[in-house]
Amino acid sequence: MDFHSLLVFVHVVLFVYSIGGDIAVFYIGKYLTREDLSLDERLRVRDIRLMVDMSARTCLVLLLPVGFTLATAYNSPLTGLWLTLFWVADLSWLWLVWVIHAKRGTPLGVTLRTVDIWIRYGVAAGMIGFGLYSFLSDGPIYDGWLATKITLYGVVILNGIWIRTIIARWQSAYDMVRAGGDDGVRGEQRMKEIQAASNRAAFSIWVLVMVMAFMGQMKPF
């Protein structure tokens, strides 16, 4: 056993919990549109889904430094002190993600969520730009499959931002259902539309992550 092999194992575990948590969130979400359940029951389901989703969010953030640490075996330029600083920055981002979860529904949580969104835009732009540059030129990442994985990671982050824009619509739908009457009927329909949009976004992430896993395992080019 060596450090690289151990890190490969950690990478696989993070991948499993990332996609597994996302699939669990997908199935739990079906209960949010069940009209035979009271709104309060569905809101409790929502809280469970938010907690389960934290496993996927945590693993997605950690996959970034673990992946770049593994990439040192394939001539990644991110080594030494720069790699250490990269780990520090990523763990700080992970801390922010958990603070946002703990402070959700508060003014601080809203402010930090905005900060997190901008971080995600920055990470997505950096990964897509770096991956495409490496793929289309002679380095600094020379393996096409690895450059593709880096690019797709950025696309996954963008997909996550898309999901957050969908999630932001839920509260207005809950309020309409709570109001009852015609608003309640429209609220139920809106919840179904939001869940359908969430399902499309989730499916996109599954496809992207599976392609990344294929690239890492098969190294086709």
CORCORUR-V910952 format. One record per backbone hydrogen bond with DSSP energy under -0.5 kcal/mol. NH is the residue of the N-H (numbers start at 0). CO is the residue of the C=O. If there is no record, write none. Layout:
<<NH CO> <NH CO>>
//
This chain:
<<5 1> <6 2> <7 3> <8 4> <9 5> <10 6> <11 7> <12 8> <13 9> <14 10> <15 11> <16 12> <17 13> <18 14> <19 15> <20 16> <21 17> <22 18> <23 19> <24 20> <25 21> <26 22> <27 23> <28 24> <29 25> <29 26> <30 27> <31 28> <32 29> <33 30> <34 32> <36 33> <41 37> <42 38> <43 39> <44 40> <45 41> <46 42> <47 43> <48 44> <49 45> <50 46> <51 47> <52 48> <53 49> <53 50> <54 51> <55 51> <56 52> <57 53> <58 54> <59 55> <60 56> <61 57> <62 58> <63 59> <63 60> <64 60> <65 61> <66 62> <67 63> <68 64> <69 65> <70 66> <71 68> <72 69> <73 70> <74 71> <75 70> <78 76> <81 78> <82 78> <83 79> <84 80> <85 81> <86 82> <87 83> <88 84> <89 85> <90 86> <91 87> <92 88> <93 89> <94 90> <95 91> <96 92> <97 93> <98 94> <99 95> <100 96> <101 97> <102 98> <103 100> <105 102> <108 102> <109 105> <110 106> <111 107> <112 108> <113 109> <114 110> <115 111> <116 112> <117 113> <118 114> <119 115> <120 116> <121 117> <122 118> <123 119> <124 120> <125 121> <126 122> <127 123> <128 124> <129 125> <130 126> <131 127> <132 128> <133 129> <134 130> <135 131> <136 132> <138 133> <138 136> <141 139> <143 141> <143 220> <146 142> <147 143> <148 144> <149 145> <150 146> <151 147> <152 148> <153 149> <154 150> <155 151> <156 152> <157 153> <158 154> <159 155> <160 156> <161 157> <162 158> <163 159> <164 160> <165 161> <166 162> <167 163> <168 165> <169 166> <172 168> <173 169> <174 170> <175 171> <176 172> <177 173> <178 174> <179 175> <182 179> <183 179> <184 180> <185 181> <186 182> <187 183> <188 184> <189 185> <190 186> <191 187> <192 188> <193 189> <194 190> <195 191> <196 192> <197 193> <198 194> <199 195> <200 196> <201 197> <202 198> <203 199> <204 200> <205 201> <206 202> <207 203> <208 204> <209 205> <210 206> <211 207> <212 208> <213 209> <214 210> <215 211> <216 212> <217 213> <218 213> <218 214>>
//
